[in-house]
Amino acid sequence: QVQLVESGGGLVQPGGSLRLSCAASGSIFSIKGMGWYRQAPGKQRDLVARITSGGTTSYADSVKGRFAISRDNAKNTVYLQMNSLKPEDTAVYYCNAYILQSTGWGEHWGQGTQVTVSS
């Protein structure tokens, strides 16, 4: 059984910063890509940022230059540093990872953490 546990969400004023963390635990042989998605009320879940096991990153255009994704492979943890936050960044943020277990590769999701940007 694999679990992805997110932390770090909350309420922040426009222009502020937050750092999200997501730790994978359980019977894990290896992890390939890890990423963050977000879903605002009434909207679909969209990719925010992804990072490969080798450290190559990609970002949605809306967050380029403001958000930074990183990972600690030794800790099976991915981070999302969010700066210059805007009200339109308000959403539930979900962690995602492709994980190898004894049964093979599978996609896994965290439970989500709420980020609210408001004055």
C-alpha positions in Angstrom: 0.0 0.0 0.0 1.3 3.4 -1.0 0.3 6.7 0.6 0.9 10.3 -0.6 0.5 12.8 2.2 0.4 16.5 1.5 1.0 19.4 3.9 1.6 23.1 3.8 -1.7 24.5 2.4 -3.5 27.3 4.1 -4.7 30.9 3.8 -2.3 33.5 2.4 -2.7 37.1 1.2 -2.1 38.1 -2.4 1.6 38.4 -3.0 2.5 35.9 -0.3 4.2 32.6 -0.4 3.5 29.0 0.6 5.5 25.8 0.4 3.7 22.5 -0.2 5.2 19.1 0.7 4.2 15.6 -0.4 5.8 12.5 1.1 5.3 9.1 -0.4 5.4 6.1 2.0 4.7 2.4 1.9 6.1 -0.5 -0.2 8.0 1.6 -2.8 10.7 0.2 -5.1 11.1 3.4 -7.2 9.4 6.6 -8.2 9.5 8.2 -11.6 7.7 11.5 -12.3 6.2 13.4 -9.4 4.0 16.4 -9.8 1.4 18.8 -8.5 -2.1 19.4 -9.9 -4.8 21.8 -8.8 -8.6 22.0 -9.0 -10.6 25.1 -8.4 -14.4 24.8 -7.6 -16.4 23.9 -10.7 -13.2 23.4 -12.8 -11.2 20.5 -14.0 -8.0 19.3 -12.4 -5.0 20.9 -14.1 -1.3 20.3 -14.1 0.7 22.8 -12.2 4.2 21.4 -12.3 6.1 18.1 -12.8 9.6 16.9 -12.1 11.3 13.7 -13.3 13.5 11.5 -11.2 16.5 13.2 -12.8 15.3 16.6 -11.9 13.9 17.9 -15.2 11.0 20.3 -14.5 8.0 21.6 -16.4 5.3 24.2 -15.5 2.0 25.4 -16.5 2.3 28.8 -18.2 0.2 30.5 -15.5 2.8 29.7 -12.7 6.1 30.0 -14.6 8.5 32.3 -12.8 6.4 32.2 -9.6 6.3 28.5 -8.6 9.2 26.1 -8.2 9.0 22.3 -7.9 11.8 20.2 -6.4 12.2 16.7 -4.9 14.3 14.8 -2.4 14.6 11.3 -3.8 16.1 10.0 -0.5 12.9 11.1 1.3 10.5 10.2 -1.5 9.2 13.8 -1.1 8.2 16.5 -3.6 7.9 20.2 -2.8 6.1 23.1 -4.4 7.4 26.6 -3.5 4.7 29.1 -4.4 5.6 32.8 -4.5 3.7 35.9 -5.6 0.5 34.1 -5.1 -2.7 35.4 -6.7 -6.4 34.9 -5.9 -6.6 32.8 -9.1 -4.2 30.3 -7.5 -6.9 29.4 -5.0 -7.6 25.7 -5.4 -7.2 22.2 -3.9 -3.6 21.1 -4.7 -3.0 17.4 -5.3 0.3 15.5 -5.3 0.8 12.9 -8.0 3.5 10.2 -8.5 4.3 7.2 -10.7 5.5 4.5 -8.2 6.9 1.1 -8.7 5.7 -1.6 -6.3 6.0 -5.4 -6.4 2.9 -5.4 -8.6 4.3 -3.0 -11.1 4.1 0.7 -11.9 1.0 2.7 -10.9 -0.2 6.2 -10.6 -1.0 7.5 -7.1 -2.7 10.7 -5.8 -2.7 12.5 -2.5 -5.8 13.6 -0.7 -5.3 17.2 -1.6 -4.5 20.3 0.4 -6.5 23.6 0.2 -4.7 26.8 -0.8 -6.7 30.0 -0.5 -5.3 33.3 -1.6 -7.4 36.2 -0.3 -7.1 39.5 1.5 
